[in-house]
Amino acid sequence: MAEAADFQGTSASPARRWLRRTGALLAGAPLLAGLLQLPAATPAGAAGPEAPQAASGSGSVSVAVDSLSPSTPTEGDTVTVTGTVTNNGRQAVSDAHVDLRVGPPLDTRSKIDTLTRNSDDLQGPAGKTVGGKYAAKFPELTPGVAQPFSISVPADELDLGSDGVYQLAVALSGQTSGQPWDRVLGVQRTFLPWQPEEAGTKTKTTFLWPLISSAHMAAETGSNEQQTPVFRDDELAKEIAPGGRLDRMVSLGKELDITWVIDPDLLASVDAMTKSYEVQGTDGTSTEGGNQAVANRWLAELQQAVTGKEVVALPYGDPDLASVAHNGTNVTGTLSHLKEATDVIDNTIPTILHVKPSTDFAWPVDGAVDPSIVKVATSSGADKVIARSDSLQDDLSYTPSAARPIGGGTTAVVADARMSTAFQGDLTKASASTLAVQRFLAQSLTLGLQTGKQRSVVVAPQRMPTVHQAQAMAEAVTALQNGTWSESQDLAAAAKAKPDPAARTKVPPVSAYPPSLRKQELPRAAFEQIARTQDELDKFKVVLTRQSRVVTPFGRAMNREMSTSWRGRGVAALGYRDDIKSYLDGLIDGVKLIEKSETKLSGRSATIPVTVQNNLVQGVDHLKLRLTSNNPTRLKIGGAAYEEQRVTVNGGHSQSVKFTTSANANGRAEVVAQLYTEDGQKYGAPVTFDVKVTEVTATVMLVIGGGVLLLVLAGFRMYTQRKNATAAREAAEERADAADAAVDGTVGTGQNPDATDDPLKEESEAGTRADAPEQPSDPTPDTAAESAGPPGTGERVDR
């Protein structure tokens, strides 16, 4: 605005403008002179401007209260506060000292909330300083260096009055070279619950201790008779290993008076790890799991921890009731899955832990309820809903008991929102954990001091606390159990407590459901995909000889698809659903028809084989194979357009089914083979192939018949020729023998052996030779003739 005034019009006189400019130059002269006198470089730790304070009003020195012991002091105790101070400024702090300051009692729960939000605000009241002798002193605090401190003060020196929650501030004071006077440079406020004597009426407190994890098992099982379970990763083994999240939950919880809230899927998964199991790798292969000893140890520890304690079982997989209510009820089968998730509890927790759990409670996310959520919760068999006070709000000056009727025979067990959310956020630092514990205890005591009537309070923390959050929870519960104003109570007892007549019993409308929670819900598309998977499973299971081998693992996998653990992880949830769908498709495809190429038929009838292959471990039955001719006027199957035959195939085998066909004309006919279930539903993909028909004509039959006749005649002629040749050979051999005998008779007389004394006989023989017909030659190649008689005789003899 000053700059604007200097340039307004020309009404200002030249003299006035000259005075303004001169004043500005004179005002900047000292600053210019100071700049000219600055050294070339400022060494570390040298005087300079301090770091700006944070918007919250925190000082240049941060104060962390790492422990406060005891958390709930009584008369005669010594309160010890330990922590660290860190100089976040640019100047060293000299003459630094840390002291304790006690503020007035915080008589309302909202004041505790306000102090929590402003725990390090320098502008807020810090309280009265405890005696100066109870201080930790530091000659100097170097920038960036943390310094530990410990202060012990007798409780009597704290000047605490009546019962209540007091502000306890840990303040660091000191001075810097730039501001050489003593002042508070950092502060951290916490809470000091004070009730030295036993309360006349104690608050009954129920603390839920959740044992819940995300989905780790796949629907897939090993391709063997034992059905080896397959895990998507090895993260569950890390959680139950010594020092893991679930290991710490068990080891911490077994020392506390708590109500265990358990997801049966977690127990079933760990129990599966006690035997042979496989773990999927990133490359799609599976390796053998080796954490059987870890799983057995964890289950043994849990069995011991829950002995004699109350155990509440959630439906299998911890289904997201709000997502089901808002997006799944209009999808067929969703509520059936929810009911099944409750029914299978009896096969897990009692069997594994040897305790009978309560199945009467439903636990929506963050205890947020509306009429649709309550309806879904009760449809699964629960008649008690664990809500939260920031959802079912009361317009009262005090906190009523947890139980209240909400209609229809249903009881809402309303957990206290302040105490239930006390352990959220990052508690890895000891200071954050200590503040969470003290805030929880402060809220509990303040609640108890509101009225002189006994009330029941339920604490429902986050579903999957981290290790540090669980440690803080255990510390708070331990301090509460050792305190003077609270006593432990089971959840069932809290639900049966007499309701406060002034407490709200009307469930907020659907429109009041928190938008931040609605954004994290499973979409309708998720439930539609689950429904499609169920439809395929229903069609598949009817052909199996051992349905439970498939129905059970897929049923539990679909329960996990609806899990609360998928909130805020939409991509991972979709991937899990897709994996289950792909695995089921692979199993269904394990029973299929083998592809066929073109088949040729020569004649009016023939048999066509079609092969069914079963790659499953178990056999399949209740299937029908239908072979259909798309051109029945040319080719018929079994005398009609199609024929069906029942199919049964053992596991790991193939079966050929033969169909009789009849052709009416030449050409190609398209044939389709399709498997069907007994109820007429198609199963798998069809196989289509062509059948080429070649009909045999009458002319061709005559030609073929003539050829056959010629073959018969040729064979008969060969037989006759061979028979004649054999007879001639035998006759020639007889004549030869006779001639030899005649020769033998004339030896020594000088007579010609060929001559005869009887001319008539000789003539007769000559006539006989002349009248004898000439023997034909044998035309067959395997009976070749050769001359065996004397030269010139012309006689042929078959050898």
Order of alpha helices (4+ residues) and beta strands (2+ residues): alpha-alpha-beta-beta-beta-alpha-beta-beta-beta-beta-beta-beta-beta-beta-alpha-alpha-beta-alpha-beta-beta-alpha-beta-alpha-alpha-beta-alpha-beta-beta-beta-alpha-alpha-beta-alpha-beta-alpha-alpha-alpha-alpha-alpha-beta-beta-beta-beta-beta-beta-beta-beta-beta-alpha-alpha-beta-beta
